[in-house]
């Protein structure tokens, strides 16, 4: 029986594929981007590049690991027999990409089991920002790297000194609820940032350029790779059911408990606003 690849071998393959995908995404961005389709709302867009980049990633995975399952944002899931699943966001931060903003990423995570953050076993993750060439990489239980250099989560002295990142859904109803939660939080933290890419926000927690990131309703492909980077960098990764979706928190350990408790209270007050 052939033994499974090591987590590092999975990371090597993910990085190789992500680098090729990032180069394609950057090339298509330079050529100009048009909206190809819309999903949950008029502002939830898909570009032709999203689909082309995911097609490339899927081909490369199939060539190297045909027995593995794949879950991608654009083409959905394909079954496998190995027990491993690749969780792919070809362009995380598509609206940034559409507008020519640099905060978008190719995100490739590998997990053992079904692509459900509540049950999967993290293996390896790679997030590349094509506009800057920055490469985040980690294996579960290993060291998180940014461009080959180890990174670690920050250590703010208090919640009041915490720089917090967040994001918002594409539907107006859910955004109203998210803003209600943010209104409960904003007086308790140093400041708030909204980057527009969940994958890069997770990695920002990992390299200490924000102290915490939370968001309700992100998808497995948004955070699979980034959560592996954040955890390997020493951040707490937590999630819980919030209405009909899940909330996710990635935070410096010293403020994780207090911030999670505050989020639970804020969500309890805010979930009635935009309850869908």
RAWOJO-V668265 format. One line per field, one symbol per residue. psi: psi as a letter, one per 20 degrees, with the letter a starting at -180 (. if undefined). Layout:
psi=???
//
This chain:
psi=ppqqqqhhggggggggghggghggghghghiqpqphrqehrhinqprhhgggghggghghghhhmiiqqpoqhhjbqqqriiiqppopohnplhggghijqimrqppoqpqpaqmohhiroqfqqpppohhijpopqqqpjbppqokipqrqqrmqhrhhkpopqrrqriphghhghhhgghhhhhiirgrqqohjogghgghhghjjiqhqpqqpjqrghhigghhgggghijqpoqqqpncjaqqqpoqphhjgggggghggghhhhihioli.
//
